[in-house]
Amino acid sequence: MDFGFTEEQQQLRKTIRTFTEAEMLPHVMEWDESQVFPADIFKKLGDLGVLGAVFPEDLGGSGYSYVDYSILVEELARVDPSIALSIAAHVSLCSNHIYLAGNDEQRKRYIPGLAAGKAIGAWALTEPESGSDAGGTRCFGRQGNRSSSSQGADPGGAPTESQLRRGRCASRRFASR
């Protein structure tokens, strides 16, 4: 059994390394010192297929494996760990949660734009009473006069449209429902 990288994976590493050294490395210190988020790099990574790495092509993704994805993140982190973490949050915490827990309509609506870099994904976690314990959060989405908890909001388990678009987290103590 061969545990080495395939030729395609080696080419993927080379492609991303070339990109990071040409497009990111010359600017890393400038971005860090000026505390600027390089949105143009994010868009270029979308064009390269990085932002949609693990999603199927029919949703605008690249259809890569998780080994391929780990190569992408590793190469980004070689040059700028903060961009690598931003990409990992975008792909794994935001887009992948929609892909895994959303319904087909939500996947078709959000994944293509996230994969292309037209939107930047995020994930809210910390709350006053749960810290970084994701299971202890008490999130709810609000649209107009309706509210719904993230815990059991939809009988099918999918987040509501309101949670995806205008998700808001607060402890029960601060939440008015």
One Martini backbone bead per residue (centre of mass of N, CA, C, O) as a GRO file, in nm:
protein
  177
    1MET     BB    1   0.095   0.038   0.024
    2ASP     BB    2   0.047   0.377  -0.075
    3PHE     BB    3   0.109   0.698   0.112
    4GLY     BB    4   0.154   0.877  -0.106
    5PHE     BB    5   0.142   1.111  -0.328
    6THR     BB    6   0.008   1.204  -0.598
    7GLU     BB    7   0.055   1.364  -0.885
    8GLU     BB    8  -0.185   1.559  -0.844
    9GLN     BB    9  -0.100   1.650  -0.557
   10GLN     BB   10   0.177   1.762  -0.638
   11GLN     BB   11   0.060   1.971  -0.836
   12LEU     BB   12  -0.114   2.122  -0.635
   13ARG     BB   13   0.116   2.212  -0.453
   14LYS     BB   14   0.272   2.368  -0.671
   15THR     BB   15   0.050   2.569  -0.746
   16ILE     BB   16   0.009   2.694  -0.460
   17ARG     BB   17   0.302   2.771  -0.408
   18THR     BB   18   0.331   2.966  -0.642
   19PHE     BB   19   0.108   3.155  -0.555
   20THR     BB   20   0.204   3.229  -0.264
   21GLU     BB   21   0.487   3.341  -0.351
   22ALA     BB   22   0.370   3.561  -0.553
   23GLU     BB   23   0.095   3.684  -0.396
   24MET     BB   24   0.180   3.680  -0.072
   25LEU     BB   25   0.475   3.703   0.040
   26PRO     BB   26   0.527   4.016  -0.035
   27HIS     BB   27   0.263   4.101   0.184
   28VAL     BB   28   0.248   3.990   0.476
   29MET     BB   29   0.362   4.221   0.655
   30GLU     BB   30   0.175   4.443   0.560
   31TRP     BB   31  -0.089   4.310   0.653
   32ASP     BB   32  -0.011   4.277   0.947
   33GLU     BB   33   0.069   4.575   1.022
   34SER     BB   34  -0.217   4.696   0.892
   35GLN     BB   35  -0.460   4.509   0.934
   36VAL     BB   36  -0.524   4.353   0.654
   37PHE     BB   37  -0.762   4.219   0.443
   38PRO     BB   38  -0.710   4.014   0.151
   39ALA     BB   39  -0.964   4.004  -0.064
   40ASP     BB   40  -0.820   3.948  -0.337
   41ILE     BB   41  -0.705   3.672  -0.251
   42PHE     BB   42  -0.966   3.533  -0.193
   43LYS     BB   43  -1.072   3.550  -0.483
   44LYS     BB   44  -0.835   3.397  -0.615
   45LEU     BB   45  -0.890   3.135  -0.452
   46GLY     BB   46  -1.161   3.094  -0.584
   47ASP     BB   47  -1.054   3.071  -0.879
   48LEU     BB   48  -0.869   2.812  -0.792
   49GLY     BB   49  -1.071   2.632  -0.581
   50VAL     BB   50  -1.027   2.655  -0.268
   51LEU     BB   51  -1.321   2.744  -0.152
   52GLY     BB   52  -1.436   2.457  -0.307
   53ALA     BB   53  -1.275   2.196  -0.262
   54VAL     BB   54  -1.508   1.981  -0.114
   55PHE     BB   55  -1.704   2.039  -0.342
   56PRO     BB   56  -1.905   1.992  -0.581
   57GLU     BB   57  -1.924   2.091  -0.906
   58ASP     BB   58  -2.244   2.150  -0.910
   59LEU     BB   59  -2.161   2.386  -0.672
   60GLY     BB   60  -1.861   2.507  -0.759
   61GLY     BB   61  -1.659   2.305  -0.700
   62SER     BB   62  -1.365   2.079  -0.704
   63GLY     BB   63  -1.371   1.778  -0.573
   64TYR     BB   64  -1.195   1.733  -0.341
   65SER     BB   65  -1.020   1.601  -0.111
   66TYR     BB   66  -0.899   1.607   0.215
   67VAL     BB   67  -0.609   1.583   0.129
   68ASP     BB   68  -0.608   1.816  -0.067
   69TYR     BB   69  -0.699   2.028   0.139
   70SER     BB   70  -0.452   1.997   0.326
   71ILE     BB   71  -0.253   2.099   0.118
   72LEU     BB   72  -0.365   2.380   0.084
   73VAL     BB   73  -0.340   2.473   0.381
   74GLU     BB   74  -0.039   2.418   0.413
   75GLU     BB   75   0.058   2.617   0.192
   76LEU     BB   76  -0.066   2.869   0.312
   77ALA     BB   77   0.079   2.846   0.597
   78ARG     BB   78   0.371   2.883   0.502
   79VAL     BB   79   0.307   3.200   0.445
   80ASP     BB   80  -0.007   3.240   0.589
   81PRO     BB   81  -0.181   3.152   0.863
   82SER     BB   82  -0.424   3.350   0.855
   83ILE     BB   83  -0.531   3.263   0.580
   84ALA     BB   84  -0.562   2.965   0.640
   85LEU     BB   85  -0.775   3.009   0.866
   86SER     BB   86  -0.981   3.158   0.692
   87ILE     BB   87  -1.023   2.928   0.494
   88ALA     BB   88  -1.103   2.710   0.700
   89ALA     BB   89  -1.352   2.860   0.802
   90HIS     BB   90  -1.498   2.893   0.536
   91VAL     BB   91  -1.508   2.589   0.461
   92SER     BB   92  -1.555   2.421   0.738
   93LEU     BB   93  -1.755   2.613   0.913
   94CYS     BB   94  -1.946   2.720   0.691
   95SER     BB   95  -1.989   2.568   0.418
   96ASN     BB   96  -2.000   2.276   0.541
   97HIS     BB   97  -2.250   2.319   0.713
   98ILE     BB   98  -2.437   2.371   0.479
   99TYR     BB   99  -2.379   2.111   0.325
  100LEU     BB  100  -2.453   1.908   0.567
  101ALA     BB  101  -2.728   2.073   0.702
  102GLY     BB  102  -2.853   2.157   0.461
  103ASN     BB  103  -3.048   2.202   0.208
  104ASP     BB  104  -3.070   2.206  -0.125
  105GLU     BB  105  -3.145   2.504  -0.152
  106GLN     BB  106  -2.911   2.613   0.024
  107ARG     BB  107  -2.678   2.498  -0.134
  108LYS     BB  108  -2.750   2.639  -0.409
  109ARG     BB  109  -2.742   2.932  -0.288
  110TYR     BB  110  -2.442   2.936  -0.127
  111ILE     BB  111  -2.198   2.765  -0.233
  112PRO     BB  112  -2.115   2.903  -0.500
  113GLY     BB  113  -2.033   3.181  -0.371
  114LEU     BB  114  -1.829   3.068  -0.169
  115ALA     BB  115  -1.648   2.914  -0.378
  116ALA     BB  116  -1.589   3.193  -0.549
  117GLY     BB  117  -1.569   3.452  -0.339
  118LYS     BB  118  -1.840   3.637  -0.308
  119ALA     BB  119  -1.817   3.519  -0.017
  120ILE     BB  120  -1.766   3.530   0.337
  121GLY     BB  121  -1.716   3.303   0.575
  122ALA     BB  122  -1.867   3.215   0.895
  123TRP     BB  123  -1.849   3.148   1.266
  124ALA     BB  124  -2.036   3.130   1.547
  125LEU     BB  125  -1.947   3.072   1.906
  126THR     BB  126  -1.919   3.275   2.125
  127GLU     BB  127  -2.040   3.287   2.463
  128PRO     BB  128  -2.089   3.376   2.782
  129GLU     BB  129  -2.174   3.056   2.881
  130SER     BB  130  -1.977   2.874   2.659
  131GLY     BB  131  -1.772   2.988   2.487
  132SER     BB  132  -1.623   2.714   2.294
  133ASP     BB  133  -1.897   2.549   2.333
  134ALA     BB  134  -2.098   2.444   2.091
  135GLY     BB  135  -2.313   2.276   2.267
  136GLY     BB  136  -2.375   2.548   2.462
  137THR     BB  137  -2.530   2.699   2.270
  138ARG     BB  138  -2.788   2.978   2.210
  139CYS     BB  139  -2.922   2.994   1.921
  140PHE     BB  140  -3.075   3.240   1.698
  141GLY     BB  141  -3.318   3.335   1.465
  142ARG     BB  142  -3.420   3.642   1.289
  143GLN     BB  143  -3.745   3.730   1.135
  144GLY     BB  144  -3.890   3.964   1.237
  145ASN     BB  145  -4.109   3.798   1.469
  146ARG     BB  146  -3.930   3.553   1.432
  147SER     BB  147  -3.805   3.261   1.606
  148SER     BB  148  -3.513   3.031   1.617
  149SER     BB  149  -3.358   2.763   1.715
  150SER     BB  150  -3.071   2.569   1.661
  151GLN     BB  151  -3.224   2.363   1.842
  152GLY     BB  152  -3.460   2.234   1.641
  153ALA     BB  153  -3.573   2.421   1.400
  154ASP     BB  154  -3.583   2.162   1.212
  155PRO     BB  155  -3.700   1.853   1.160
  156GLY     BB  156  -3.454   1.799   0.940
  157GLY     BB  157  -3.196   1.987   1.062
  158ALA     BB  158  -3.210   2.243   0.916
  159PRO     BB  159  -3.141   2.545   0.876
  160THR     BB  160  -3.266   2.833   0.863
  161GLU     BB  161  -3.276   3.105   0.673
  162SER     BB  162  -3.234   3.299   0.909
  163GLN     BB  163  -2.973   3.169   1.020
  164LEU     BB  164  -2.803   3.209   0.763
  165ARG     BB  165  -2.852   3.525   0.722
  166ARG     BB  166  -2.931   3.621   1.057
  167GLY     BB  167  -2.756   3.516   1.265
  168ARG     BB  168  -2.794   3.484   1.629
  169CYS     BB  169  -2.616   3.513   1.935
  170ALA     BB  170  -2.734   3.416   2.267
  171SER     BB  171  -2.812   3.410   2.562
  172ARG     BB  172  -3.091   3.354   2.736
  173ARG     BB  173  -3.061   3.602   2.917
  174PHE     BB  174  -3.048   3.802   2.642
  175ALA     BB  175  -3.287   3.672   2.509
  176SER     BB  176  -3.555   3.771   2.301
  177ARG     BB  177  -3.856   3.584   2.200
   0.00000   0.00000   0.00000
